[in-house]
Amino acid sequence: MAGVYEKSVTDFRRKWDKDEYEKIAKEKLEAEQMALLEKELKEPPVKRELLQPREYKVDLDSKLGKSQVITKTTPASQQGG
């Protein structure tokens, strides 16, 4: 009985069934690939507009070097970003 007891005490590491985890990984990979293919078939790519230049002038120089106190009542257009 001493040999059995010693083995269980010294053999404390967890044993991994590599075949089982490899099978699970393959199934997950196949499922992800199928989901990706289905998504590509369902939705055509989104066509976006090209960037356009501003139609107004941005005034950066008027507030240069100035400080402004922001409160709850300050309009959103005057708050910092």
mmCIF file of the N, C-alpha and C atoms, coordinates in Angstrom:
data_MODEL
# 
_entry.id   MODEL 
# 
loop_
_atom_site.group_PDB 
_atom_site.id 
_atom_site.type_symbol 
_atom_site.label_atom_id 
_atom_site.label_alt_id 
_atom_site.label_comp_id 
_atom_site.label_asym_id 
_atom_site.label_entity_id 
_atom_site.label_seq_id 
_atom_site.pdbx_PDB_ins_code 
_atom_site.Cartn_x 
_atom_site.Cartn_y 
_atom_site.Cartn_z 
_atom_site.occupancy 
_atom_site.B_iso_or_equiv 
_atom_site.pdbx_formal_charge 
_atom_site.auth_seq_id 
_atom_site.auth_comp_id 
_atom_site.auth_asym_id 
_atom_site.auth_atom_id 
_atom_site.pdbx_PDB_model_num 
ATOM 1   N N  . MET A 1 1  ? 0.815   -1.190 0.000   1.00 0.00 ? 1  MET A N  1 
ATOM 2   C CA . MET A 1 1  ? 0.000   0.000  0.000   1.00 0.00 ? 1  MET A CA 1 
ATOM 3   C C  . MET A 1 1  ? 0.861   1.257  0.000   1.00 0.00 ? 1  MET A C  1 
ATOM 4   N N  . ALA A 1 2  ? 2.081   1.154  0.476   1.00 0.00 ? 2  ALA A N  1 
ATOM 5   C CA . ALA A 1 2  ? 2.923   2.344  0.563   1.00 0.00 ? 2  ALA A CA 1 
ATOM 6   C C  . ALA A 1 2  ? 3.237   2.879  -0.830  1.00 0.00 ? 2  ALA A C  1 
ATOM 7   N N  . GLY A 1 3  ? 3.417   1.967  -1.810  1.00 0.00 ? 3  GLY A N  1 
ATOM 8   C CA . GLY A 1 3  ? 3.733   2.417  -3.163  1.00 0.00 ? 3  GLY A CA 1 
ATOM 9   C C  . GLY A 1 3  ? 2.596   3.211  -3.793  1.00 0.00 ? 3  GLY A C  1 
ATOM 10  N N  . VAL A 1 4  ? 1.364   2.804  -3.563  1.00 0.00 ? 4  VAL A N  1 
ATOM 11  C CA . VAL A 1 4  ? 0.211   3.504  -4.111  1.00 0.00 ? 4  VAL A CA 1 
ATOM 12  C C  . VAL A 1 4  ? 0.090   4.877  -3.478  1.00 0.00 ? 4  VAL A C  1 
ATOM 13  N N  . TYR A 1 5  ? 0.306   4.960  -2.171  1.00 0.00 ? 5  TYR A N  1 
ATOM 14  C CA . TYR A 1 5  ? 0.190   6.207  -1.450  1.00 0.00 ? 5  TYR A CA 1 
ATOM 15  C C  . TYR A 1 5  ? 1.262   7.191  -1.921  1.00 0.00 ? 5  TYR A C  1 
ATOM 16  N N  . GLU A 1 6  ? 2.485   6.705  -2.090  1.00 0.00 ? 6  GLU A N  1 
ATOM 17  C CA . GLU A 1 6  ? 3.573   7.572  -2.529  1.00 0.00 ? 6  GLU A CA 1 
ATOM 18  C C  . GLU A 1 6  ? 3.311   8.110  -3.927  1.00 0.00 ? 6  GLU A C  1 
ATOM 19  N N  . LYS A 1 7  ? 2.766   7.304  -4.799  1.00 0.00 ? 7  LYS A N  1 
ATOM 20  C CA . LYS A 1 7  ? 2.514   7.755  -6.163  1.00 0.00 ? 7  LYS A CA 1 
ATOM 21  C C  . LYS A 1 7  ? 1.481   8.874  -6.183  1.00 0.00 ? 7  LYS A C  1 
ATOM 22  N N  . SER A 1 8  ? 0.419   8.751  -5.401  1.00 0.00 ? 8  SER A N  1 
ATOM 23  C CA . SER A 1 8  ? -0.615  9.772  -5.393  1.00 0.00 ? 8  SER A CA 1 
ATOM 24  C C  . SER A 1 8  ? -0.102  11.068 -4.768  1.00 0.00 ? 8  SER A C  1 
ATOM 25  N N  . VAL A 1 9  ? 0.824   10.973 -3.824  1.00 0.00 ? 9  VAL A N  1 
ATOM 26  C CA . VAL A 1 9  ? 1.374   12.168 -3.196  1.00 0.00 ? 9  VAL A CA 1 
ATOM 27  C C  . VAL A 1 9  ? 2.351   12.858 -4.142  1.00 0.00 ? 9  VAL A C  1 
ATOM 28  N N  . THR A 1 10 ? 3.191   12.083 -4.816  1.00 0.00 ? 10 THR A N  1 
ATOM 29  C CA . THR A 1 10 ? 4.190   12.676 -5.690  1.00 0.00 ? 10 THR A CA 1 
ATOM 30  C C  . THR A 1 10 ? 3.637   12.989 -7.071  1.00 0.00 ? 10 THR A C  1 
ATOM 31  N N  . ASP A 1 11 ? 2.545   12.384 -7.439  1.00 0.00 ? 11 ASP A N  1 
ATOM 32  C CA . ASP A 1 11 ? 1.949   12.612 -8.758  1.00 0.00 ? 11 ASP A CA 1 
ATOM 33  C C  . ASP A 1 11 ? 0.791   13.598 -8.616  1.00 0.00 ? 11 ASP A C  1 
ATOM 34  N N  . PHE A 1 12 ? 1.126   14.825 -8.241  1.00 0.00 ? 12 PHE A N  1 
ATOM 35  C CA . PHE A 1 12 ? 0.108   15.824 -7.961  1.00 0.00 ? 12 PHE A CA 1 
ATOM 36  C C  . PHE A 1 12 ? -0.229  16.692 -9.165  1.00 0.00 ? 12 PHE A C  1 
ATOM 37  N N  . ARG A 1 13 ? 0.546   16.596 -10.221 1.00 0.00 ? 13 ARG A N  1 
ATOM 38  C CA . ARG A 1 13 ? 0.309   17.453 -11.379 1.00 0.00 ? 13 ARG A CA 1 
ATOM 39  C C  . ARG A 1 13 ? -0.937  17.039 -12.128 1.00 0.00 ? 13 ARG A C  1 
ATOM 40  N N  . ARG A 1 14 ? -1.630  18.023 -12.672 1.00 0.00 ? 14 ARG A N  1 
ATOM 41  C CA . ARG A 1 14 ? -2.845  17.771 -13.427 1.00 0.00 ? 14 ARG A CA 1 
ATOM 42  C C  . ARG A 1 14 ? -2.485  17.170 -14.783 1.00 0.00 ? 14 ARG A C  1 
ATOM 43  N N  . LYS A 1 15 ? -3.207  16.165 -15.183 1.00 0.00 ? 15 LYS A N  1 
ATOM 44  C CA . LYS A 1 15 ? -2.959  15.509 -16.471 1.00 0.00 ? 15 LYS A CA 1 
ATOM 45  C C  . LYS A 1 15 ? -3.925  16.064 -17.511 1.00 0.00 ? 15 LYS A C  1 
ATOM 46  N N  . TRP A 1 16 ? -3.397  16.432 -18.647 1.00 0.00 ? 16 TRP A N  1 
ATOM 47  C CA . TRP A 1 16 ? -4.203  16.990 -19.726 1.00 0.00 ? 16 TRP A CA 1 
ATOM 48  C C  . TRP A 1 16 ? -4.378  15.942 -20.817 1.00 0.00 ? 16 TRP A C  1 
ATOM 49  N N  . ASP A 1 17 ? -5.596  15.790 -21.243 1.00 0.00 ? 17 ASP A N  1 
ATOM 50  C CA . ASP A 1 17 ? -5.890  14.901 -22.357 1.00 0.00 ? 17 ASP A CA 1 
ATOM 51  C C  . ASP A 1 17 ? -5.722  15.723 -23.630 1.00 0.00 ? 17 ASP A C  1 
ATOM 52  N N  . LYS A 1 18 ? -4.557  15.630 -24.254 1.00 0.00 ? 18 LYS A N  1 
ATOM 53  C CA . LYS A 1 18 ? -4.228  16.466 -25.401 1.00 0.00 ? 18 LYS A CA 1 
ATOM 54  C C  . LYS A 1 18 ? -5.180  16.228 -26.566 1.00 0.00 ? 18 LYS A C  1 
ATOM 55  N N  . ASP A 1 19 ? -5.580  14.995 -26.784 1.00 0.00 ? 19 ASP A N  1 
ATOM 56  C CA . ASP A 1 19 ? -6.482  14.693 -27.890 1.00 0.00 ? 19 ASP A CA 1 
ATOM 57  C C  . ASP A 1 19 ? -7.833  15.383 -27.703 1.00 0.00 ? 19 ASP A C  1 
ATOM 58  N N  . GLU A 1 20 ? -8.338  15.367 -26.484 1.00 0.00 ? 20 GLU A N  1 
ATOM 59  C CA . GLU A 1 20 ? -9.633  15.990 -26.209 1.00 0.00 ? 20 GLU A CA 1 
ATOM 60  C C  . GLU A 1 20 ? -9.565  17.503 -26.436 1.00 0.00 ? 20 GLU A C  1 
ATOM 61  N N  . TYR A 1 21 ? -8.526  18.163 -25.911 1.00 0.00 ? 21 TYR A N  1 
ATOM 62  C CA . TYR A 1 21 ? -8.414  19.608 -26.062 1.00 0.00 ? 21 TYR A CA 1 
ATOM 63  C C  . TYR A 1 21 ? -8.108  20.003 -27.500 1.00 0.00 ? 21 TYR A C  1 
ATOM 64  N N  . GLU A 1 22 ? -7.390  19.163 -28.216 1.00 0.00 ? 22 GLU A N  1 
ATOM 65  C CA . GLU A 1 22 ? -7.125  19.431 -29.630 1.00 0.00 ? 22 GLU A CA 1 
ATOM 66  C C  . GLU A 1 22 ? -8.427  19.359 -30.424 1.00 0.00 ? 22 GLU A C  1 
ATOM 67  N N  . LYS A 1 23 ? -9.278  18.381 -30.102 1.00 0.00 ? 23 LYS A N  1 
ATOM 68  C CA . LYS A 1 23 ? -10.575 18.249 -30.761 1.00 0.00 ? 23 LYS A CA 1 
ATOM 69  C C  . LYS A 1 23 ? -11.450 19.474 -30.477 1.00 0.00 ? 23 LYS A C  1 
ATOM 70  N N  . ILE A 1 24 ? -11.462 19.925 -29.234 1.00 0.00 ? 24 ILE A N  1 
ATOM 71  C CA . ILE A 1 24 ? -12.249 21.110 -28.862 1.00 0.00 ? 24 ILE A CA 1 
ATOM 72  C C  . ILE A 1 24 ? -11.734 22.339 -29.604 1.00 0.00 ? 24 ILE A C  1 
ATOM 73  N N  . ALA A 1 25 ? -10.429 22.496 -29.708 1.00 0.00 ? 25 ALA A N  1 
ATOM 74  C CA . ALA A 1 25 ? -9.838  23.642 -30.401 1.00 0.00 ? 25 ALA A CA 1 
ATOM 75  C C  . ALA A 1 25 ? -10.186 23.621 -31.883 1.00 0.00 ? 25 ALA A C  1 
ATOM 76  N N  . LYS A 1 26 ? -10.148 22.451 -32.507 1.00 0.00 ? 26 LYS A N  1 
ATOM 77  C CA . LYS A 1 26 ? -10.507 22.347 -33.923 1.00 0.00 ? 26 LYS A CA 1 
ATOM 78  C C  . LYS A 1 26 ? -11.969 22.697 -34.144 1.00 0.00 ? 26 LYS A C  1 
ATOM 79  N N  . GLU A 1 27 ? -12.863 22.213 -33.258 1.00 0.00 ? 27 GLU A N  1 
ATOM 80  C CA . GLU A 1 27 ? -14.280 22.526 -33.386 1.00 0.00 ? 27 GLU A CA 1 
ATOM 81  C C  . GLU A 1 27 ? -14.521 24.024 -33.244 1.00 0.00 ? 27 GLU A C  1 
ATOM 82  N N  . LYS A 1 28 ? -13.842 24.652 -32.307 1.00 0.00 ? 28 LYS A N  1 
ATOM 83  C CA . LYS A 1 28 ? -13.999 26.092 -32.094 1.00 0.00 ? 28 LYS A CA 1 
ATOM 84  C C  . LYS A 1 28 ? -13.501 26.857 -33.310 1.00 0.00 ? 28 LYS A C  1 
ATOM 85  N N  . LEU A 1 29 ? -12.369 26.451 -33.861 1.00 0.00 ? 29 LEU A N  1 
ATOM 86  C CA . LEU A 1 29 ? -11.808 27.111 -35.034 1.00 0.00 ? 29 LEU A CA 1 
ATOM 87  C C  . LEU A 1 29 ? -12.743 26.970 -36.232 1.00 0.00 ? 29 LEU A C  1 
ATOM 88  N N  . GLU A 1 30 ? -13.285 25.778 -36.442 1.00 0.00 ? 30 GLU A N  1 
ATOM 89  C CA . GLU A 1 30 ? -14.221 25.568 -37.544 1.00 0.00 ? 30 GLU A CA 1 
ATOM 90  C C  . GLU A 1 30 ? -15.478 26.401 -37.370 1.00 0.00 ? 30 GLU A C  1 
ATOM 91  N N  . ALA A 1 31 ? -15.981 26.511 -36.144 1.00 0.00 ? 31 ALA A N  1 
ATOM 92  C CA . ALA A 1 31 ? -17.173 27.312 -35.879 1.00 0.00 ? 31 ALA A CA 1 
ATOM 93  C C  . ALA A 1 31 ? -16.911 28.784 -36.163 1.00 0.00 ? 31 ALA A C  1 
ATOM 94  N N  . GLU A 1 32 ? -15.739 29.285 -35.770 1.00 0.00 ? 32 GLU A N  1 
ATOM 95  C CA . GLU A 1 32 ? -15.383 30.678 -36.037 1.00 0.00 ? 32 GLU A CA 1 
ATOM 96  C C  . GLU A 1 32 ? -15.269 30.937 -37.534 1.00 0.00 ? 32 GLU A C  1 
ATOM 97  N N  . GLN A 1 33 ? -14.677 29.996 -38.272 1.00 0.00 ? 33 GLN A N  1 
ATOM 98  C CA . GLN A 1 33 ? -14.535 30.160 -39.710 1.00 0.00 ? 33 GLN A CA 1 
ATOM 99  C C  . GLN A 1 33 ? -15.894 30.148 -40.407 1.00 0.00 ? 33 GLN A C  1 
ATOM 100 N N  . MET A 1 34 ? -16.786 29.272 -39.950 1.00 0.00 ? 34 MET A N  1 
ATOM 101 C CA . MET A 1 34 ? -18.131 29.217 -40.536 1.00 0.00 ? 34 MET A CA 1 
ATOM 102 C C  . MET A 1 34 ? -18.893 30.512 -40.247 1.00 0.00 ? 34 MET A C  1 
ATOM 103 N N  . ALA A 1 35 ? -18.771 31.030 -39.046 1.00 0.00 ? 35 ALA A N  1 
ATOM 104 C CA . ALA A 1 35 ? -19.445 32.283 -38.683 1.00 0.00 ? 35 ALA A CA 1 
ATOM 105 C C  . ALA A 1 35 ? -18.915 33.430 -39.534 1.00 0.00 ? 35 ALA A C  1 
ATOM 106 N N  . LEU A 1 36 ? -17.614 33.458 -39.773 1.00 0.00 ? 36 LEU A N  1 
ATOM 107 C CA . LEU A 1 36 ? -17.013 34.500 -40.583 1.00 0.00 ? 36 LEU A CA 1 
ATOM 108 C C  . LEU A 1 36 ? -17.497 34.400 -42.030 1.00 0.00 ? 36 LEU A C  1 
ATOM 109 N N  . LEU A 1 37 ? -17.565 33.194 -42.574 1.00 0.00 ? 37 LEU A N  1 
ATOM 110 C CA . LEU A 1 37 ? -18.054 33.012 -43.935 1.00 0.00 ? 37 LEU A CA 1 
ATOM 111 C C  . LEU A 1 37 ? -19.516 33.429 -44.061 1.00 0.00 ? 37 LEU A C  1 
ATOM 112 N N  . GLU A 1 38 ? -20.332 33.062 -43.074 1.00 0.00 ? 38 GLU A N  1 
ATOM 113 C CA . GLU A 1 38 ? -21.746 33.444 -43.109 1.00 0.00 ? 38 GLU A CA 1 
ATOM 114 C C  . GLU A 1 38 ? -21.902 34.956 -43.052 1.00 0.00 ? 38 GLU A C  1 
ATOM 115 N N  . LYS A 1 39 ? -21.089 35.607 -42.247 1.00 0.00 ? 39 LYS A N  1 
ATOM 116 C CA . LYS A 1 39 ? -21.158 37.063 -42.132 1.00 0.00 ? 39 LYS A CA 1 
ATOM 117 C C  . LYS A 1 39 ? -20.772 37.721 -43.458 1.00 0.00 ? 39 LYS A C  1 
ATOM 118 N N  . GLU A 1 40 ? -19.730 37.201 -44.093 1.00 0.00 ? 40 GLU A N  1 
ATOM 119 C CA . GLU A 1 40 ? -19.290 37.758 -45.371 1.00 0.00 ? 40 GLU A CA 1 
ATOM 120 C C  . GLU A 1 40 ? -20.360 37.573 -46.445 1.00 0.00 ? 40 GLU A C  1 
ATOM 121 N N  . LEU A 1 41 ? -21.062 36.452 -46.415 1.00 0.00 ? 41 LEU A N  1 
ATOM 122 C CA . LEU A 1 41 ? -22.088 36.203 -47.417 1.00 0.00 ? 41 LEU A CA 1 
ATOM 123 C C  . LEU A 1 41 ? -23.340 37.044 -47.173 1.00 0.00 ? 41 LEU A C  1 
ATOM 124 N N  . LYS A 1 42 ? -23.657 37.328 -45.937 1.00 0.00 ? 42 LYS A N  1 
ATOM 125 C CA . LYS A 1 42 ? -24.868 38.072 -45.617 1.00 0.00 ? 42 LYS A CA 1 
ATOM 126 C C  . LYS A 1 42 ? -24.732 39.560 -45.899 1.00 0.00 ? 42 LYS A C  1 
ATOM 127 N N  . GLU A 1 43 ? -23.674 40.174 -45.415 1.00 0.00 ? 43 GLU A N  1 
ATOM 128 C CA . GLU A 1 43 ? -23.542 41.622 -45.459 1.00 0.00 ? 43 GLU A CA 1 
ATOM 129 C C  . GLU A 1 43 ? -22.516 42.060 -46.502 1.00 0.00 ? 43 GLU A C  1 
ATOM 130 N N  . PRO A 1 44 ? -22.953 42.899 -47.439 1.00 0.00 ? 44 PRO A N  1 
ATOM 131 C CA . PRO A 1 44 ? -21.955 43.473 -48.339 1.00 0.00 ? 44 PRO A CA 1 
ATOM 132 C C  . PRO A 1 44 ? -21.143 44.525 -47.575 1.00 0.00 ? 44 PRO A C  1 
ATOM 133 N N  . PRO A 1 45 ? -19.939 44.800 -48.001 1.00 0.00 ? 45 PRO A N  1 
ATOM 134 C CA . PRO A 1 45 ? -19.126 45.785 -47.282 1.00 0.00 ? 45 PRO A CA 1 
ATOM 135 C C  . PRO A 1 45 ? -19.774 47.174 -47.334 1.00 0.00 ? 45 PRO A C  1 
ATOM 136 N N  . VAL A 1 46 ? -19.580 47.935 -46.280 1.00 0.00 ? 46 VAL A N  1 
ATOM 137 C CA . VAL A 1 46 ? -20.169 49.267 -46.183 1.00 0.00 ? 46 VAL A CA 1 
ATOM 138 C C  . VAL A 1 46 ? -19.361 50.221 -47.043 1.00 0.00 ? 46 VAL A C  1 
ATOM 139 N N  . LYS A 1 47 ? -20.057 50.957 -47.903 1.00 0.00 ? 47 LYS A N  1 
ATOM 140 C CA . LYS A 1 47 ? -19.399 51.940 -48.761 1.00 0.00 ? 47 LYS A CA 1 
ATOM 141 C C  . LYS A 1 47 ? -19.480 53.289 -48.071 1.00 0.00 ? 47 LYS A C  1 
ATOM 142 N N  . ARG A 1 48 ? -18.345 53.857 -47.730 1.00 0.00 ? 48 ARG A N  1 
ATOM 143 C CA . ARG A 1 48 ? -18.302 55.132 -47.026 1.00 0.00 ? 48 ARG A CA 1 
ATOM 144 C C  . ARG A 1 48 ? -17.913 56.248 -47.984 1.00 0.00 ? 48 ARG A C  1 
ATOM 145 N N  . GLU A 1 49 ? -18.322 57.445 -47.611 1.00 0.00 ? 49 GLU A N  1 
ATOM 146 C CA . GLU A 1 49 ? -17.966 58.610 -48.420 1.00 0.00 ? 49 GLU A CA 1 
ATOM 147 C C  . GLU A 1 49 ? -16.502 58.973 -48.179 1.00 0.00 ? 49 GLU A C  1 
ATOM 148 N N  . LEU A 1 50 ? -15.914 59.606 -49.155 1.00 0.00 ? 50 LEU A N  1 
ATOM 149 C CA . LEU A 1 50 ? -14.552 60.082 -49.005 1.00 0.00 ? 50 LEU A CA 1 
ATOM 150 C C  . LEU A 1 50 ? -14.539 61.298 -48.086 1.00 0.00 ? 50 LEU A C  1 
ATOM 151 N N  . LEU A 1 51 ? -13.387 61.587 -47.501 1.00 0.00 ? 51 LEU A N  1 
ATOM 152 C CA . LEU A 1 51 ? -13.270 62.749 -46.630 1.00 0.00 ? 51 LEU A CA 1 
ATOM 153 C C  . LEU A 1 51 ? -13.485 64.027 -47.424 1.00 0.00 ? 51 LEU A C  1 
ATOM 154 N N  . GLN A 1 52 ? -14.162 64.979 -46.813 1.00 0.00 ? 52 GLN A N  1 
ATOM 155 C CA . GLN A 1 52 ? -14.459 66.254 -47.458 1.00 0.00 ? 52 GLN A CA 1 
ATOM 156 C C  . GLN A 1 52 ? -13.776 67.379 -46.686 1.00 0.00 ? 52 GLN A C  1 
ATOM 157 N N  . PRO A 1 53 ? -13.339 68.425 -47.371 1.00 0.00 ? 53 PRO A N  1 
ATOM 158 C CA . PRO A 1 53 ? -12.755 69.566 -46.646 1.00 0.00 ? 53 PRO A CA 1 
ATOM 159 C C  . PRO A 1 53 ? -13.843 70.331 -45.887 1.00 0.00 ? 53 PRO A C  1 
ATOM 160 N N  . ARG A 1 54 ? -13.447 71.031 -44.820 1.00 0.00 ? 54 ARG A N  1 
ATOM 161 C CA . ARG A 1 54 ? -14.400 71.835 -44.058 1.00 0.00 ? 54 ARG A CA 1 
ATOM 162 C C  . ARG A 1 54 ? -14.956 72.950 -44.924 1.00 0.00 ? 54 ARG A C  1 
ATOM 163 N N  . GLU A 1 55 ? -16.190 73.311 -44.643 1.00 0.00 ? 55 GLU A N  1 
ATOM 164 C CA . GLU A 1 55 ? -16.821 74.415 -45.365 1.00 0.00 ? 55 GLU A CA 1 
ATOM 165 C C  . GLU A 1 55 ? -16.789 75.692 -44.536 1.00 0.00 ? 55 GLU A C  1 
ATOM 166 N N  . TYR A 1 56 ? -16.058 75.678 -43.417 1.00 0.00 ? 56 TYR A N  1 
ATOM 167 C CA . TYR A 1 56 ? -15.958 76.844 -42.550 1.00 0.00 ? 56 TYR A CA 1 
ATOM 168 C C  . TYR A 1 56 ? -14.524 76.949 -42.051 1.00 0.00 ? 56 TYR A C  1 
ATOM 169 N N  . LYS A 1 57 ? -14.179 78.162 -41.570 1.00 0.00 ? 57 LYS A N  1 
ATOM 170 C CA . LYS A 1 57 ? -12.824 78.388 -41.074 1.00 0.00 ? 57 LYS A CA 1 
ATOM 171 C C  . LYS A 1 57 ? -12.804 78.117 -39.570 1.00 0.00 ? 57 LYS A C  1 
ATOM 172 N N  . VAL A 1 58 ? -11.811 77.385 -39.121 1.00 0.00 ? 58 VAL A N  1 
ATOM 173 C CA . VAL A 1 58 ? -11.655 77.091 -37.712 1.00 0.00 ? 58 VAL A CA 1 
ATOM 174 C C  . VAL A 1 58 ? -10.825 78.201 -37.083 1.00 0.00 ? 58 VAL A C  1 
ATOM 175 N N  . ASP A 1 59 ? -11.389 78.844 -36.024 1.00 0.00 ? 59 ASP A N  1 
ATOM 176 C CA . ASP A 1 59 ? -10.713 79.957 -35.374 1.00 0.00 ? 59 ASP A CA 1 
ATOM 177 C C  . ASP A 1 59 ? -9.900  79.439 -34.198 1.00 0.00 ? 59 ASP A C  1 
ATOM 178 N N  . LEU A 1 60 ? -8.616  79.230 -34.403 1.00 0.00 ? 60 LEU A N  1 
ATOM 179 C CA . LEU A 1 60 ? -7.738  78.727 -33.353 1.00 0.00 ? 60 LEU A CA 1 
ATOM 180 C C  . LEU A 1 60 ? -6.977  79.853 -32.652 1.00 0.00 ? 60 LEU A C  1 
ATOM 181 N N  . ASP A 1 61 ? -6.750  80.963 -33.344 1.00 0.00 ? 61 ASP A N  1 
ATOM 182 C CA . ASP A 1 61 ? -5.908  82.032 -32.814 1.00 0.00 ? 61 ASP A CA 1 
ATOM 183 C C  . ASP A 1 61 ? -6.615  82.900 -31.780 1.00 0.00 ? 61 ASP A C  1 
ATOM 184 N N  . SER A 1 62 ? -7.933  83.015 -31.801 1.00 0.00 ? 62 SER A N  1 
ATOM 185 C CA . SER A 1 62 ? -8.621  83.942 -30.903 1.00 0.00 ? 62 SER A CA 1 
ATOM 186 C C  . SER A 1 62 ? -8.543  83.513 -29.443 1.00 0.00 ? 62 SER A C  1 
ATOM 187 N N  . LYS A 1 63 ? -8.461  82.228 -29.145 1.00 0.00 ? 63 LYS A N  1 
ATOM 188 C CA . LYS A 1 63 ? -8.424  81.755 -27.760 1.00 0.00 ? 63 LYS A CA 1 
ATOM 189 C C  . LYS A 1 63 ? -7.037  81.268 -27.338 1.00 0.00 ? 63 LYS A C  1 
ATOM 190 N N  . LEU A 1 64 ? -6.041  81.513 -28.157 1.00 0.00 ? 64 LEU A N  1 
ATOM 191 C CA . LEU A 1 64 ? -4.689  81.063 -27.856 1.00 0.00 ? 64 LEU A CA 1 
ATOM 192 C C  . LEU A 1 64 ? -4.137  81.792 -26.637 1.00 0.00 ? 64 LEU A C  1 
ATOM 193 N N  . GLY A 1 65 ? -3.663  81.053 -25.642 1.00 0.00 ? 65 GLY A N  1 
ATOM 194 C CA . GLY A 1 65 ? -3.057  81.642 -24.448 1.00 0.00 ? 65 GLY A CA 1 
ATOM 195 C C  . GLY A 1 65 ? -4.059  82.111 -23.414 1.00 0.00 ? 65 GLY A C  1 
ATOM 196 N N  . LYS A 1 66 ? -5.328  81.861 -23.589 1.00 0.00 ? 66 LYS A N  1 
ATOM 197 C CA . LYS A 1 66 ? -6.357  82.301 -22.648 1.00 0.00 ? 66 LYS A CA 1 
ATOM 198 C C  . LYS A 1 66 ? -6.871  81.107 -21.855 1.00 0.00 ? 66 LYS A C  1 
ATOM 199 N N  . SER A 1 67 ? -7.348  81.397 -20.636 1.00 0.00 ? 67 SER A N  1 
ATOM 200 C CA . SER A 1 67 ? -7.944  80.371 -19.786 1.00 0.00 ? 67 SER A CA 1 
ATOM 201 C C  . SER A 1 67 ? -9.436  80.625 -19.682 1.00 0.00 ? 67 SER A C  1 
ATOM 202 N N  . GLN A 1 68 ? -10.212 79.559 -19.517 1.00 0.00 ? 68 GLN A N  1 
ATOM 203 C CA . GLN A 1 68 ? -11.652 79.697 -19.396 1.00 0.00 ? 68 GLN A CA 1 
ATOM 204 C C  . GLN A 1 68 ? -12.136 78.706 -18.336 1.00 0.00 ? 68 GLN A C  1 
ATOM 205 N N  . VAL A 1 69 ? -13.013 79.172 -17.454 1.00 0.00 ? 69 VAL A N  1 
ATOM 206 C CA . VAL A 1 69 ? -13.574 78.321 -16.413 1.00 0.00 ? 69 VAL A CA 1 
ATOM 207 C C  . VAL A 1 69 ? -14.796 77.618 -16.992 1.00 0.00 ? 69 VAL A C  1 
ATOM 208 N N  . ILE A 1 70 ? -14.834 76.298 -16.843 1.00 0.00 ? 70 ILE A N  1 
ATOM 209 C CA . ILE A 1 70 ? -15.944 75.497 -17.350 1.00 0.00 ? 70 ILE A CA 1 
ATOM 210 C C  . ILE A 1 70 ? -16.830 75.124 -16.166 1.00 0.00 ? 70 ILE A C  1 
ATOM 211 N N  . THR A 1 71 ? -18.119 75.450 -16.264 1.00 0.00 ? 71 THR A N  1 
ATOM 212 C CA . THR A 1 71 ? -19.085 75.109 -15.225 1.00 0.00 ? 71 THR A CA 1 
ATOM 213 C C  . THR A 1 71 ? -20.169 74.228 -15.830 1.00 0.00 ? 71 THR A C  1 
ATOM 214 N N  . LYS A 1 72 ? -21.170 73.891 -15.014 1.00 0.00 ? 72 LYS A N  1 
ATOM 215 C CA . LYS A 1 72 ? -22.281 73.076 -15.507 1.00 0.00 ? 72 LYS A CA 1 
ATOM 216 C C  . LYS A 1 72 ? -23.107 73.816 -16.551 1.00 0.00 ? 72 LYS A C  1 
ATOM 217 N N  . THR A 1 73 ? -23.131 75.138 -16.481 1.00 0.00 ? 73 THR A N  1 
ATOM 218 C CA . THR A 1 73 ? -23.976 75.922 -17.390 1.00 0.00 ? 73 THR A CA 1 
ATOM 219 C C  . THR A 1 73 ? -23.238 76.342 -18.657 1.00 0.00 ? 73 THR A C  1 
ATOM 220 N N  . THR A 1 74 ? -21.975 76.018 -18.787 1.00 0.00 ? 74 THR A N  1 
ATOM 221 C CA . THR A 1 74 ? -21.222 76.349 -19.989 1.00 0.00 ? 74 THR A CA 1 
ATOM 222 C C  . THR A 1 74 ? -21.752 75.554 -21.173 1.00 0.00 ? 74 THR A C  1 
ATOM 223 N N  . PRO A 1 75 ? -22.060 76.230 -22.290 1.00 0.00 ? 75 PRO A N  1 
ATOM 224 C CA . PRO A 1 75 ? -22.570 75.496 -23.459 1.00 0.00 ? 75 PRO A CA 1 
ATOM 225 C C  . PRO A 1 75 ? -21.551 74.447 -23.956 1.00 0.00 ? 75 PRO A C  1 
ATOM 226 N N  . ALA A 1 76 ? -22.051 73.392 -24.550 1.00 0.00 ? 76 ALA A N  1 
ATOM 227 C CA . ALA A 1 76 ? -21.192 72.305 -25.019 1.00 0.00 ? 76 ALA A CA 1 
ATOM 228 C C  . ALA A 1 76 ? -20.232 72.785 -26.094 1.00 0.00 ? 76 ALA A C  1 
ATOM 229 N N  . SER A 1 77 ? -20.636 73.791 -26.870 1.00 0.00 ? 77 SER A N  1 
ATOM 230 C CA . SER A 1 77 ? -19.767 74.274 -27.946 1.00 0.00 ? 77 SER A CA 1 
ATOM 231 C C  . SER A 1 77 ? -18.533 75.002 -27.410 1.00 0.00 ? 77 SER A C  1 
ATOM 232 N N  . GLN A 1 78 ? -18.578 75.454 -26.149 1.00 0.00 ? 78 GLN A N  1 
ATOM 233 C CA . GLN A 1 78 ? -17.448 76.188 -25.568 1.00 0.00 ? 78 GLN A CA 1 
ATOM 234 C C  . GLN A 1 78 ? -16.622 75.325 -24.613 1.00 0.00 ? 78 GLN A C  1 
ATOM 235 N N  . GLN A 1 79 ? -17.035 74.083 -24.394 1.00 0.00 ? 79 GLN A N  1 
ATOM 236 C CA . GLN A 1 79 ? -16.303 73.218 -23.487 1.00 0.00 ? 79 GLN A CA 1 
ATOM 237 C C  . GLN A 1 79 ? -15.133 72.573 -24.204 1.00 0.00 ? 79 GLN A C  1 
ATOM 238 N N  . GLY A 1 80 ? -14.171 72.140 -23.407 1.00 0.00 ? 80 GLY A N  1 
ATOM 239 C CA . GLY A 1 80 ? -13.006 71.465 -23.961 1.00 0.00 ? 80 GLY A CA 1 
ATOM 240 C C  . GLY A 1 80 ? -13.344 70.061 -24.398 1.00 0.00 ? 80 GLY A C  1 
ATOM 241 N N  . GLY A 1 81 ? -12.427 69.455 -25.134 1.00 0.00 ? 81 GLY A N  1 
ATOM 242 C CA . GLY A 1 81 ? -12.712 68.130 -25.669 1.00 0.00 ? 81 GLY A CA 1 
ATOM 243 C C  . GLY A 1 81 ? -12.012 67.038 -25.011 1.00 0.00 ? 81 GLY A C  1 
# 
